[in-house]
Structures are given as C-alpha cells and as structure tokens.
Amino acid sequence: MEKRNNRRTIIFVLIAIVLVVGIAMIIYTMRNRIPEKTYSELWTDIRSGVVKEITFDDSYKALVTTEVKEGEETKTSQYYVMVVSRTLADEIKEFYDEAAQEITDASQREAFIASQPKVKLNNPNSGSGWTTFASIMTFVLIAGLGIFLIISVRKGGAGGNAMNFGKTKTRVSTNVKVRFNDVAGAEEEKTELREIVDFLKNPKKFTAIGAKIPRGVLLVGPPGTGKTLFAKAVAGEADVPFFSISGSDFVEMFVGVGASRVRDLFAQAKKNMPCIIFIDEIDAVGRQRGAGLGGGNDEREQTLNQLLVQMDGFETNDGIIVMAATNRADILDPALMRPGRFDRQIYVNIPDVKGREAIFKVHARNKPISSEVDFRNLARLTSGFSGADIANILNEAAILAARDNRKVILMKDITEGINKVVAGPQKKSRLITESDKRITAYHESGHAVVAKFMKHCDEVQEVSIIPRGMAAGYTLSIPKNDNNHISFNKLNDTIAMMLGGRAAEAIVIKDISTGASNDIKRANEIARKMVCEWGMSEKFPNMYFGGDQEVFIGRDYQTQTSYSENSASVIDEEIKKIIDFNYKRAYDCLDKHRDIIEGMVRLLYEHETIYTDEVDMLCEGKSIEEINEVIEQKNQKRKEEDEKMKPKSKPIIKPVFDPAETIIVEEPKKEEPTEETDENPTESNVDAPSDSATQAPEENGQKKDENE
C-alpha cells in the first residue's frame, strides 16, 4: 500500500512539472509574439527603403524584416503581413526599376537597385528545434491536463470532490470488534439493545407473530456515558454493516447538499441490508423546525425533512435500523421523536455504584493493577462519575505509575488520578506567601470541621493547602451512597459546610478574603433552587417558579416569568434567609470547636495534606504528637511498599565467545564488586526521603466535592 501511494505521488509530481513547464512556454510565446501589419503599411515601408527582407511561408503570410537608423545605431524589427499573391517580388522589382530610371547618377542608381528587399519563398523557422519542441510541449500539455482530470475524477481528487460533494461522508465498518462484554454498568440498556440484535439476526421470530422491527433507536444521556459504544456493540453482536456519521457532516455551505447526502446514505444502506445507521450528535441536524430568530436555517430543515422521509415515508426500509445519540433530546423536532421513526428512546444514565465497579474492572483488564486495589471502594469514591471519567482516571493512574518507574498501578495512583481529573494537578512549585498560606489553612479547616460536625454532610476524605487547578486549597468529601433524592436537612448542612471557610476566616483572622467566592456562588445556587424549584421555603412552600436550565433560544426567547415582581422580591428575601441561617450555624459550630481548627491548621502546616483518619483523630481529642506518630508509621509503611514495587538492579554476566573452540563460556564472577552494586542502590532507596504530604494512604480513596 505504501509503495502504491509513493508511485501515485511520483505520477502527480511529474504531471505537475509538465503542466508548469507547458504554462511557462505558453507565457513565453505570448510575450515574444511577432506583431502583424497591413499590406499598405508594408508598401509604405518599401517606399521609405527600410525593408531589408521579406520571407514567405506556405500560407501566404510574409515575415518582413526592417532596419531603421536612429543616429549611429541601426534598429531591426519584424512583423507579419498577409499577402494575397506571390507576385509581390515582381511588383517590388518594377517599383525599384521605375524609381531607378529617375536617378541620373549611375553609381547611385546601382546602389538604389541593390538596396531593394530580398524576397524568399521559404519559412526560416520551418524545421527549427524550437518550433518542433514547442509543438511537442503543447501536445504534452494538453495530454497531461486530460490525464490529470481523469485520475482526479476516478480517485476522488480535486475534480472528484467537486463532482461528489453531494455524496455522504459516512464511515462503513463491516467487522466491528466491540461486544456487550466491553460495555459495563448499564444492564437495563443492554437488555433493550439485545432485542435489536435479535431483530437483525432472526427477524422471522418476531414477524411471525406480527411484530415489526423498530425503525429507530435514540440513545439519550449525559456526555461520557457510552452511547456511541453501545451502538458499536449492537453492530458487533449482530455482525452487520455499521454506517456511522456525525450530524454535522450533512450540512455544508451548498444548498441541497444535506438532503442529497441523506438520500445517498440510505441508498448505500439499502444495498447492504440488514445494517445499522448510526448518527452521532443528531441534535446538530434534528433541531426543531421553525426555531430561531428570523425563521431558522432552511438548509438544515431541508436535511431534516429528507431524514424524516427516509425513516418513515413511502419507501420501506425494513432492514435498516437507525440509531442516534444525543444529550439534548429536549430540542429535537417532535416529528423525529414519534413512533415509526425513533420507536425506542433508551436513556443511558450515569452508572450507579455497582455499574462503576464493573466499569473499573473493564478498563483495568489491560493494565497491571496491584492486588491492594479495591474496586468496590473506588466505586464508592467516584459517585457521579461517568464511564469516560473512570477510563480517564485509570489512564492518569497508569501515567503516574510509569512516572515513578513502577510496573504496577497502586491504590494511591488511582486516588491521585481521581483528584487530578476533578481538580487538576497539584502545583507545589507555586510561590505562596505566608499570609495566603495562613488564610488557606484556616479556610479549609473551616470546611472540614463543619462537615465533620454537621449530621447530614458527606464524609471528609482529604484536606490540603497545596494549590490544585484554580484553587489555592481544597477539601474533598465523599457521599455515603448514590441517593437520587436530597433531603432538606442535607441541603442546609451542605450550605453550612460551604460557608464554613468564610466563617473560619471571620472568627480567627478577623477579616474575610476573596477565596470564598466559589463557595458563595454554589451555596446561593442551592438556596435559589430550594426556593424556586424544590418548594423548600417558609413563604412559598410547595410552589414552583421555574429554574435556570439551558434555554433554547429558538423556542424560549419569548418566554416570560411566571411570577410577579413582588414575588421576585420575596424570593430574594427567602434565599437570603437560608444563606444567613446556615452561615450562623457554621459560625457557631466553628466558634465552639476553635481548638480543633487550631490543631488542624498545625497539621496542615506540617504535612500540607491530611486525610480521613487524621480528621477523625482530631475530632476525637487526640493530641498532635499522637497523630504525627500515626502519620509517620503510614509513611514508613508506604515507603517499604514502594521499595518492593521498584525494579532492583541485577549483576550483569557477559558471555565471551571463543571462535577457536566455538563454545560460549561465562565470564568469572567477581564477588566483591557484585555485592557492592547490590547493596548500594538498596541503601540509597531506603534512605531516600518520602514526601508524605502528597501521598494518600492506600486504604483511603478520594471522591470529589471541591470547596475551593
């Protein structure tokens, strides 16, 4: 294949060279073209005596050469004249003879007769190399252009693309390797899609009792939940051709291209029935018609109309199943969503704790994972993560292991991968002033202490004053379960925990900083939803005032609020009441446990990062010395485990080849140097310092509820 591509490249280069040379010759010929004059202008020059030579060719065209004296220089020029007959030589001779009779001086008469122009009857350029070469190059140029156009049209080059812009850009896969075993965490979705596979493999089983094959299946869900992977798994299980295309590939700048590509796509699918057509991000072409300021995009609507007709029109496409994926099903056209087109809508949700455990195992199949890694604990730590997030976590963990020259992925690599995916990498090199460090330490301690003493808050997993991402520090907490419903008390405790950082600054530092801006924003968002969407306010219980979801401008730009200005004022008062109430709760909690805050700040100054065990011991009344001793034991244990995982150097034995005896012998071992090379690396690794502040205990994971 590579040789063929190289040969094709050489051919195109040669054709391009011929074209360039031919065009250059044409330009040169045009620039050096000899002008033409009339027959009367020729006789004017003959009478004035400037014509020196006249040469005829075979087509009665004469090349005239003139010489004109300009001072001491003689200027020679040429031009062509169309001559009707070949008697021009006789006419010139008669003219000179008659003029010579009027000259009395004999010598002047002879000189005048000798100055008459010479007339030749052959073309001086006939048979010249330049003319022959020019003719050949002209022929080669025309032939090269023809060959170039033919190759371009056949191979889909520049000409082919110009002629085939209405063809679909679909990618056809006839041997998809993905199976349902490669998709984890969505058993109900698999059950729905297995029926599609049965339809494709054994349609008579369903048609015998009057069931029809579904025309379309719409996969709806948040990004990263595996919608495209499900479509590939269906094609792989059914072993049928898989046509995949993006919704944005239909519409371009040319009018009618989108509809033409839809027709071409289904025409190709009919030749390969049964098959699957998968349209990714169908909301790019399937949005509601007539939506948009000014009437919408006619070209996009034409494409959608053609898609609607192909899916359920006069023509039957019983062997074609259309699958599509989107995360904005709310903006799709109702005609696209009706039965007969997309008969089934399968919602691919964020995986639960059991699904996340299965996804971890699927993505860990080709990675060397340590036996200490507990996938069940990791699934509990990653509540709200999608399949793509989990794949990214394990990839980051593998990169961290390779960076430390280890061939096995440890639990601490995965927990650090979770932190890196959610909050960004740690920035230990950032220069932090003492004032900023003090504010961050008290701020994060305030979050952690309030979260610990509020009954309904999530468990604190990690507290750190090391900058990560955009945050100067962070407090991470993990939910205890995957509850879909959040209670009124938990919402209030969460708001109090978010405001704990600002309260700690006010209590200890006697001042407040800008570091709480993100906390205040998130707390106000929760409070507004409690009042406007969830009916959790005293003055507006069980009332809904509309939320702040994404607005589809084409449909919602004229939407008006459903409440009066007086109600809006009361809503603001209720939000403020919730914020003030929970801020006071956080302030009182921290004021009561001021000693725990001071102890946590000391630990953060010494270790920069502390975990669940250290927070629990602080709240239980343990001293700083006892906690430091436990941390030192953990660091020593971690150092020993890291030492076991690193590859050890081995003595090198070099074989020596003796050509006379033709045998291989081993070089004799030198005991002393070998022992030294064995011991030195081990001693240096054991004594190497370990940065305990940035390494998580292996028994602890990390779930992300970043508060800074």
Summary of the structure (lengths in Angstrom):
residues: 708
radius of gyration: 43.7
end to end distance: 55.0
largest distance: 144.9
contacts: 2062
relative contact order: 0.07
helix: 53%
strand: 13%
